């Protein structure tokens, strides 16, 4: 497991802080640091993503791909979990939209929309549901197309519906994801029906 050096905070959310770092192998990484008691769902989704990627079962589409999960590490002394993934340079879709208040041409918008659909298809291919799709979680890369990041709210699906949500109450939450982007069915525990 590589040691991380030269970490710099790049963003933060309600459940964690993301740092850009450099591993000792010289590659850029993103490191999400989450309080351990908030990390159980993300750890399960992260591991599913890592397994699919390492086994070669998940291939980037023409316009979209998913963040590349490297490893996770529990820091018991500081009660935190670290999720280490490839760093995807580029601009968030939210920033791109903000820079184009008048909109963009259909020709420019088409690969972005196709990339979003590619990303969602890849998530569903793993029998997962992201539950927090929003412009901030898509990165427009110069070489990679659109990359979907942040699986902190994702659930694994099965014949019995979503993975357990036993930790919601302990976190003082009624749902996963961002409230203003949440579909009504997530409040009724019906997010995985019909997949």
C-alpha positions in Angstrom: 0.0 0.0 0.0 1.7 3.3 -1.1 2.3 6.0 1.4 0.7 9.4 0.4 2.8 12.5 0.4 2.1 16.2 -0.5 -1.6 16.1 0.1 -3.6 19.3 -0.6 -7.3 19.8 0.1 -9.3 20.1 -3.1 -13.0 19.9 -1.9 -15.2 18.9 1.0 -18.7 17.6 1.4 -21.1 16.8 4.2 -19.4 13.5 5.0 -15.8 14.0 4.1 -12.9 16.0 2.7 -11.1 15.2 -0.5 -7.4 15.8 -0.9 -5.2 15.7 -4.0 -2.0 13.8 -3.2 0.9 12.0 -4.7 1.6 8.4 -3.9 5.1 7.3 -3.4 5.0 5.6 -6.9 4.8 9.2 -8.3 1.1 9.1 -9.5 -1.5 11.7 -8.6 -4.3 10.4 -6.4 -7.4 11.7 -4.8 -7.9 10.8 -1.1 -11.3 11.0 0.5 -11.2 11.1 4.3 -14.4 10.1 6.0 -15.2 9.7 9.7 -15.2 6.0 10.3 -18.8 5.9 11.6 -20.0 7.4 8.3 -18.0 5.2 6.0 -19.7 1.8 5.9 -21.9 2.3 2.9 -19.2 4.1 0.9 -16.7 1.3 1.8 -19.1 -1.4 0.4 -19.7 0.5 -2.8 -16.0 1.4 -3.2 -14.9 -2.2 -2.8 -17.5 -3.3 -5.4 -16.1 -0.7 -7.8 -12.5 -1.7 -7.1 -13.3 -5.4 -7.6 -15.1 -4.8 -10.9 -12.2 -2.6 -12.2 -9.4 -5.0 -11.1 -11.1 -8.0 -12.6 -11.6 -6.3 -16.0 -15.4 -6.5 -15.8 -15.8 -2.7 -16.1 -14.7 -0.9 -19.3 -15.0 2.8 -20.0 -17.5 3.7 -22.6 -17.0 6.1 -25.5 -18.0 9.2 -23.5 -18.0 8.2 -19.9 -16.2 6.2 -17.2 -16.1 5.8 -13.4 -13.4 7.0 -11.0 -10.7 4.4 -10.6 -10.7 3.0 -7.1 -7.3 2.0 -5.7 -7.7 1.0 -2.1 -9.2 2.0 1.2 -7.6 2.1 4.6 -9.1 2.3 8.1 -7.2 4.7 10.4 -8.5 3.3 13.8 -6.3 5.7 15.8 -8.0 8.8 14.2 -11.3 7.1 13.6 -11.3 7.8 9.9 -11.4 5.8 6.7 -9.3 6.8 3.7 -10.5 6.1 0.2 -7.7 6.4 -2.4 -8.5 6.6 -6.1 -6.9 8.0 -9.2 -7.0 11.7 -9.5 -9.0 12.9 -12.5 -7.8 16.3 -13.6 -10.4 18.4 -15.3 -13.3 20.7 -14.7 -16.5 19.7 -12.8 -19.6 19.7 -14.9 -21.0 22.4 -12.5 -18.1 24.6 -13.2 -18.5 24.1 -17.0 -22.2 25.0 -16.7 -21.4 28.1 -14.7 -18.9 29.2 -17.4 -21.6 28.9 -20.1 -24.7 30.8 -18.7 -26.1 31.1 -22.2 -25.8 27.4 -22.8 -23.7 25.5 -25.4 -24.4 24.1 -28.8 -26.1 20.7 -29.3 -22.8 19.5 -30.8 -20.9 20.4 -27.5 -23.7 19.1 -25.2 -24.3 15.8 -26.9 -21.0 14.0 -25.7 -21.6 15.3 -22.2 -25.2 13.9 -22.1 -24.0 10.7 -23.6 -21.2 10.6 -21.1 -23.6 10.9 -18.2 -25.7 8.0 -19.6 -22.5 5.9 -20.1 -21.6 6.5 -16.4 -25.0 5.6 -15.1 -25.0 2.4 -17.3 -21.7 1.4 -15.8 -23.0 1.9 -12.3 -26.0 -0.2 -13.0 -23.8 -2.9 -14.7 -22.3 -3.4 -11.2 -25.8 -3.7 -9.7 -25.4 -0.4 -7.9 -27.3 2.8 -7.7 -25.3 6.0 -7.2 -28.0 8.0 -5.4 -26.2 11.3 -5.7 -26.0 12.2 -9.4 -25.3 15.9 -9.7 -23.1 18.2 -11.8 -20.4 18.4 -9.0 -19.8 14.6 -9.3 -19.0 14.6 -13.0 -15.5 15.6 -14.1 -14.9 16.6 -17.7 -11.4 15.3 -18.6 -9.5 16.4 -21.6 -8.6 12.8 -22.5 -11.0 10.7 -20.4 -14.3 12.2 -21.4 -16.8 12.4 -18.5 -15.9 10.7 -15.2 -18.4 10.0 -12.4 -16.9 10.4 -9.0 -18.0 10.2 -5.3 -19.8 7.0 -4.4 -20.5 8.0 -0.8 -24.2 7.5 -1.2 -24.2 4.5 -3.5 -26.0 1.3 -2.7 -25.6 -2.2 -3.8 -28.8 -3.7 -5.3 -30.0 -7.3 -5.0 -33.2 -9.3 -5.3 -34.2 -7.9 -2.0 -33.7 -4.3 -2.9 -30.9 -2.0 -1.6 -28.2 -2.9 0.8 -29.1 -2.2 4.5 -29.5 1.4 5.7 -29.0 0.8 9.3 -26.6 3.7 9.8 -28.9 6.4 8.6 -30.4 7.2 12.0 -27.0 7.2 13.7 -25.9 9.9 11.2 -29.0 12.0 11.8 -30.0 11.6 8.2 -33.3 10.5 6.6 -31.8 9.7 3.2 -28.6 9.4 1.3 -27.4 11.8 -1.3 -28.0 15.5 -1.7 -31.4 16.6 -0.5 -32.1 19.0 -3.4 -31.2 16.3 -6.0 -32.9 13.3 -4.2 -35.8 11.5 -5.9 -38.9 11.1 -3.8 -38.6 7.3 -3.7 -35.3 7.5 -1.8 -37.4 8.8 1.2 -39.7 5.7 1.0 -36.8 3.2 0.7 -37.8 2.4 -2.9 -34.7 3.6 -4.6 -33.8 0.2 -6.1 -37.2 -1.1 -7.2 -37.5 -1.5 -10.9 -33.8 -1.9 -11.7 
